[in-house]
Amino acid sequence: MRAVGIAVFLGLLAGAWSQVASPVLRPDCDSPEVEEAALAAQDYMNSQLTHGYKYALNQIDEVKTIPRPDGGENYVVEMDLLETKCHVLDPMPVANCTVRPRQETKVEADCDVVLSKVGGVLSVVAYKCKSEPGMCPQKSKITV
Ligand SMILES: *[C@@H]1O[C@H](CO)[C@@H](O)[C@H](O)[C@H]1NC(C)=O
């Protein structure tokens, strides 16, 4: 199912760029460039949140890079993030935030992100996330 989602997503992108047979590269998920892109995506997505808690990058699942006509490249990153204990309004950098322990983890976000890198500058072009309830969703406590 995931593969289909990505294929559709890439298909849409390919259409938007009107690129014919541009080579898709699969860089190493652990490379510094990929990590930099994933962290830029993490920061961007956190900046878009208006309520709740910040998310920290947990794992990069898949990366593709596609050359752009302007000499830059686009990154298509599939990554997952975990909810931290830092509120979105907390100025603490997310790198310093504690990820909620498994039992408390309310939300894990599975995201597909497209970034462009032109002249060394990364920008998020598009993203979509699927939030999944954690293993033990928080239940509201009834106090008598
Ligand atoms: C975040 O962590 C870094 C590295 O551990 C530390 O130098 C910095 O002071 C911390 N920032 C805050 C706001 O706690």
The ligand as a Tripos MOL2 file, in Angstrom:
@<TRIPOS>MOLECULE
LIG
   14    14     1     0     0
SMALL
NO_CHARGES

@<TRIPOS>ATOM
      1 C1         20.2000   22.1290   23.7210 C.3       1 LIG1
      2 O1         21.1980   21.1350   23.7480 O.3       1 LIG1
      3 C2         22.4800   21.6210   23.4170 C.3       1 LIG1
      4 C3         23.4080   20.4240   23.3060 C.3       1 LIG1
      5 O2         23.1920   19.5020   24.3360 O.3       1 LIG1
      6 C4         22.9170   22.6250   24.4820 C.3       1 LIG1
      7 O3         24.2030   23.1140   24.1750 O.3       1 LIG1
      8 C5         21.8990   23.7730   24.5150 C.3       1 LIG1
      9 O4         22.2310   24.6710   25.5440 O.3       1 LIG1
     10 C6         20.5020   23.2420   24.7240 C.3       1 LIG1
     11 N1         19.5450   24.3290   24.5760 N.am      1 LIG1
     12 C7         18.5610   24.5520   25.4380 C.2       1 LIG1
     13 C8         17.6570   25.6960   25.1260 C.3       1 LIG1
     14 O5         18.4040   23.8650   26.4260 O.2       1 LIG1
@<TRIPOS>BOND
     1     1     2 1
     2     1    10 1
     3     2     3 1
     4     3     4 1
     5     3     6 1
     6     4     5 1
     7     6     7 1
     8     6     8 1
     9     8     9 1
    10     8    10 1
    11    10    11 1
    12    11    12 1
    13    12    13 1
    14    12    14 2
@<TRIPOS>SUBSTRUCTURE
     1 LIG1         1 GROUP 0 **** ****
